[in-house]
Amino acid sequence: MKLTIHEDVKKIPYYPKAMLYGFDEGWARLSSNENPYPPSQKVFSDIFDALFFTNRYPGGEAELKAAIAKKFDTAPEQVLIGNGSNELIEMTLRAMKHETRNRIIISDPSFAFYAIAAQIYGYEVRTVPLVDMHVDLGLISSRIDDATRVIFLNNPLNPTGTIFVQEDFENFLKTVPPEVLVVVDEAYAEFVESGQFPRTIKDVSEWPVLMLRTFSKAYGLAGLRVGYGIGERSLISFLERTKQPFSVNMMALIAARAALSDNAYLKKVLKNNQKGMHFFYEALRELSVEFIPSEANFLLIKLGKEAEGITKRLFDEKVVVRWMGAYGLPDFIRVSVGTMNENRRFVETLLRVK
């Protein structure tokens, strides 16, 4: 008997991992928008103390919620914790299931997991093209219809690093029906330098908005997988009901709380990112290589028809970047800001293999 696979699942892209790489000092890992630095020393200290209690199920969500709520001047009941932002995205799609409203709207390109998760949970995906590499909120608004249930906005946008601004976001929210949830994924928000970046936290009580953040990027906890959401109390209570028990492990909860308390570490990370980004700008201009100015910790670089081949040649030199063909941008690569040594190595290797 052959197992029948649902047609929606068959449509989901499959990217088998042919090899593992990058865990030795010979590699420059610049493909996954990771923080290139180890996390705060407070994280290591607190995790070590907890190792002796790994025989117990995780506790500590309440403490982490309280710490996040204090940071954003909101209530712990408005905070949701997840196993990375991916779990929060899945929780949202489970909770928002509706008999007739079964469509999500995303920009194209955007973070790939929105569409993947939506297909798994039986939603139709409507994509809206970028305008000059930016999300056009007016265009997205024009695509809302009676079947729309969730809109995913990625700000800053992965893979471009561009943002939409406060005034445009406020005007957009006025066009969204109350039956439609707007999920604003701000995974890279800490890196943003623009003063026009939306203050999403102030909108979560007035509008149908869920703000997502993560500890994976600026806080350097990608390997522990902790994300969080902030929204109106009844929405968060609704989403909580779809969550698996103990989905976030003990070490992750402890590490996130410790990381959140170390402002000096965060300032250092952001300063290093700013320095690395400016280095990329100057070096690429000298090489006459086109790029999209970014508000995140990565840069979208245009290399033309040779982009895929250059990606492979960089890989042969143990410099790992992301070719953007899967995002519909075959002329581009995406490069994460690494340590200054990694940044220089990328530019020097690019010059050699280009």
Residue, then its C-alpha position, 0 to 999 in steps of 0.5 A: m500500500k502506497l502512502t498518499i501525500h496531500e497535494d498541498v504538501k507536495k507543492i512545498p519546496y524541498y531543499p535537502k542538506a547535501m553536507l554540513y559545513g562551517f563548524d571549523e575555523g576555516w569557513a566564513r559563514l555569511s549566508s544565514n544572517e547570523n550574529p558572528y559573535p558568541p552571546s553575552q557572557k551572562v548567557f554562559s554563566d546562567i546556562f551553566d548553573a542550569l545544567f544540573f537541573t536538566n532532569r526537569y521540564p522547562g520552567g521560566e516562561a513567566e520570567l521571560k515574559a515579564a522581562i520582555a514586557k518590562k522592556f516594551d512597557t507592556a503587560p506579560e499577558q501580551v507576550l507570547i514565547g515560541n521555539g523561534s519565530n517559526e513556531l509563532i508563525e505556525m501558531t498564528l496559522r493554526a489559530m487563525k483558521h477560518e472556513t471562508r477566509n483562507r488566504i494569506i498575503i506576503s510580499d514577493p520575495s519575502f521570508a520563505f517560511y511564511a509561504i511554506a507554513a501556510q501551505i502546510y496549514g491549507y492556506e492559499v498564498r497571494t504574493v505581492p511584488l516589491v516596488d524598487m526592492h521595497v514592500d509597497l503597503g498600498l499595493i498590499s492593501s489593494r489585494i485584501d479581499d473577503a478571503t484574506r485572513v493573515i498578512f505577513l509583513n517582514n520589516p526589515l525585509n529579508p532578503t533586501g534589508t529595506i524597510f517601510v516607515q511609520e507614516d505608511f504603516e499607520n495609513f495601511l492599518k486604517t485599510v485593514p478589516p478587523e477580521v484580518l491579522v497583520v503579523v509584523d516580523e521584526a527579526y532584524a529590528e535591533f539593527v535598524e538605524s532609521g528614525q522612521f522605523p515603525r513603532t509597532i508596539k504602540d499599534v498592537s492594542e489599537w489594531p489587529v497587529l501581532m509583532l514578532r521579534t527574535f533572540s536569534k539575530a542581535y542577541g546571538l542565540a540562533g542555536l537555541r531558538v527563542g522568538y517572541g510575539i506581542g499583541e492584544r491580550s485576547l489575541i495572545s490568549f487565543l494563540e497560546r491555546t495552539k502551542q505545544p507544552f514545553s516547546v521552548n527548552m530550559m536553556a533557551l528560556i534562561a539564555a534569552r532572559a540573560a541576553l535581554s539583561d545585557n545592554a552593553y553586549l547588544k550595543k557592541v553587536l550593533k556597533n560592530n554591525q554598523k562598522g561592517m556594513h559601512f565597510f561593505y558599502e565602501a568596498l563594493r563602491e570601489l569595485s563598482v558592484e551594485f548593492i541595496p542599502s540595508e537596515a539589517n545585518f545583511l546586504l543584497i548584492k547584484l552580480g548579474k548572470e554570474a551570481e550563482g557561479i560566483t557563489k559556488r566559487l566563493f564556496d570553494e574558497k570556504v566563503v559561504v554566501r546565499w545565492m538568491g535564485a530561490y527568492g526570484l532574484p537570480d542576479f543577486i547574492r545575500v551576504s551577512v555582516g560577519t566579523m571584520n576579518e570575515n568581511r575583508r575575506f569576503v571582499e578579497t575573495l570576491l575580487r579574486v573569483k568575480 
